[in-house]
Amino acid sequence: MKSLKYIFSLTLFLASEFGYTQPKIKPSEYIAFQSGASVNTYNSFGARLFFEFQKDISKHWQHGFSFEQNIHLYRAATDHSNDLNSNISAFCYNHYYKIKIYKDRFFWTTGVGAGLMNVNWDSNNKIGPVVNASMTLNIRLSNRLFIETSPLIILLPSNRGYFSPINVSTYSNYSSASFFPFGIKIKL
């Protein structure tokens, strides 16, 4: 009986140390590219280019590093009294939550982020902190390819907004929003 206990204990020990372990599933990684337009509080309207590396943290959470470039095209885009040419570059760390709409075919990613922004206002060039908020509709076309666009395509043609306390001469703070964003996301 004592030898049976020994064999049983040894078998349990060996099974726990050298037994089959389920392989860890590698979190999914994505690269996203978007374009569209951008308008800010200084009547500057321009083209927008956006790149982001995203990684799943869990079933519903993602994080990513993004770079956005807005290039000024023309002024007087809004009814704001101040006109100022604005070109921006923003580098941010973002955190997202996925909200499924229909199975794995349609889902929203909503999130917030923070980072640094460089704003070039005519002859003034300023660098400062920036925060952003976003909500993006993802449409899966295949296992590796997604379309990204605004969350409510017709009602709200925007998916990301920025705010920064950067000041220049009589102008204070910077805020902008994307318009008519469209892009692709590729699963790596």
C-alpha positions in Angstrom: 0.0 0.0 0.0 2.9 2.3 0.9 4.5 1.7 -2.5 1.2 2.5 -4.3 1.1 5.9 -2.5 4.7 6.5 -3.6 3.9 5.6 -7.3 0.8 7.7 -7.2 2.6 10.7 -5.7 5.5 10.4 -8.2 3.1 10.2 -11.1 1.3 13.3 -10.0 4.5 15.2 -9.5 5.9 14.2 -12.9 2.6 15.0 -14.6 2.5 18.4 -13.1 6.2 19.2 -13.9 6.6 17.5 -17.3 3.1 16.9 -18.5 1.3 18.5 -21.4 0.7 22.2 -21.1 -1.6 24.0 -23.4 0.4 26.3 -25.7 -0.1 30.0 -24.9 -2.1 31.8 -27.6 -0.1 34.8 -29.0 -2.1 38.0 -28.7 -3.2 39.4 -32.1 -1.3 42.3 -33.6 -2.6 44.8 -36.2 -1.4 47.6 -38.3 -3.9 50.3 -39.3 -3.8 53.0 -42.0 -6.4 55.7 -42.3 -6.8 58.8 -44.3 -9.5 61.5 -44.5 -9.8 65.1 -43.5 -9.2 67.2 -40.4 -10.6 70.5 -39.1 -9.5 72.4 -36.1 -10.6 75.4 -34.0 -8.4 77.8 -36.0 -10.4 77.3 -39.3 -7.6 75.1 -40.7 -8.9 72.3 -42.9 -6.5 69.7 -44.2 -5.7 66.1 -45.2 -5.1 63.5 -42.5 -2.8 60.5 -42.5 -2.9 58.1 -39.6 -0.9 54.9 -38.8 -1.2 52.7 -35.7 0.3 49.5 -34.4 -2.4 47.7 -32.2 -2.1 44.7 -30.0 -4.8 42.7 -28.1 -4.3 42.6 -24.4 -7.4 40.5 -23.7 -10.6 39.5 -25.4 -12.0 43.1 -25.2 -9.0 45.3 -24.6 -6.3 46.6 -27.0 -3.5 49.1 -26.8 -1.6 50.8 -29.6 0.9 53.4 -30.6 -0.2 55.9 -33.3 1.2 58.6 -35.5 -1.0 61.2 -37.2 0.0 63.9 -39.6 -2.5 66.6 -40.6 -1.5 68.8 -43.6 -3.1 72.3 -44.0 -5.0 72.8 -47.2 -7.1 75.9 -46.7 -8.6 78.2 -44.0 -12.1 79.4 -43.2 -13.4 75.9 -42.7 -15.5 76.9 -39.6 -17.1 80.0 -38.3 -14.3 80.6 -35.7 -13.0 84.2 -36.0 -9.3 83.2 -35.8 -7.7 81.9 -39.0 -4.4 80.2 -38.6 -2.7 77.7 -40.9 -2.1 74.5 -38.8 0.1 71.5 -39.6 0.3 68.9 -36.9 2.2 65.7 -36.1 1.0 63.7 -33.1 2.5 60.5 -31.5 0.2 58.9 -28.9 -0.2 55.8 -26.8 -3.8 54.6 -26.9 -6.0 52.2 -25.0 -9.2 50.7 -26.5 -12.2 48.7 -25.5 -13.9 46.5 -28.2 -17.7 46.5 -28.4 -19.1 43.7 -30.6 -22.1 44.7 -32.8 -22.6 41.6 -34.8 -20.5 38.5 -34.0 -16.9 39.1 -35.1 -18.0 40.9 -38.3 -18.8 44.4 -37.0 -17.4 45.9 -33.8 -16.5 49.3 -32.4 -13.2 50.2 -30.7 -13.6 53.1 -28.3 -10.6 54.5 -26.5 -8.5 57.3 -25.1 -4.9 58.2 -25.6 -2.1 60.6 -24.6 1.1 61.7 -26.1 3.1 64.6 -27.7 2.0 66.9 -30.5 4.0 69.2 -32.7 2.0 72.1 -34.2 3.4 74.3 -36.9 1.4 77.6 -37.1 2.9 79.5 -40.0 6.3 80.6 -38.5 5.6 79.3 -35.0 6.5 75.7 -34.1 5.3 74.3 -30.8 5.6 71.0 -29.0 3.3 70.0 -26.2 1.1 67.3 -24.6 -2.0 66.1 -26.3 -5.0 63.8 -25.4 -7.3 62.1 -27.8 -10.6 60.2 -27.7 -11.8 57.9 -30.5 -14.6 55.6 -31.6 -14.1 53.6 -34.7 -16.3 51.1 -36.6 -14.4 47.9 -37.7 -15.8 45.7 -40.5 -14.1 42.4 -41.0 -13.7 41.4 -44.6 -11.5 38.3 -44.0 -9.5 36.7 -41.2 -6.7 39.3 -41.7 -8.3 42.3 -43.3 -10.7 44.9 -41.8 -12.1 48.3 -42.9 -12.1 51.1 -40.4 -14.3 54.1 -40.6 -16.5 56.5 -38.4 -18.7 54.8 -35.9 -22.0 56.2 -37.3 -21.0 56.6 -40.9 -23.8 59.0 -41.9 -24.8 60.7 -38.6 -21.3 61.3 -37.3 -18.6 61.3 -40.0 -15.7 61.5 -37.4 -13.8 59.0 -35.3 -11.1 60.8 -33.4 -10.6 64.2 -31.7 -7.6 65.8 -30.1 -7.0 68.5 -27.5 -3.8 70.1 -26.5 -3.0 73.1 -24.2 -0.4 74.4 -26.7 -0.5 78.2 -27.0 1.0 80.6 -29.5 0.7 84.5 -29.3 -3.0 85.3 -28.8 -4.1 81.8 -29.7 -4.7 79.4 -26.8 -5.2 75.6 -26.9 -5.5 73.3 -29.9 -8.4 71.0 -30.7 -9.2 69.1 -33.9 -11.5 66.3 -35.2 -11.1 63.9 -38.1 -13.8 63.9 -40.8 -14.7 61.1 -43.2 -12.1 58.7 -42.0 -11.5 55.6 -44.0 -8.8 53.0 -43.7 -7.8 49.4 -43.5 -6.5 47.3 -40.6 -4.3 44.2 -41.3 -3.8 41.4 -38.8 -0.2 40.5 -38.6 
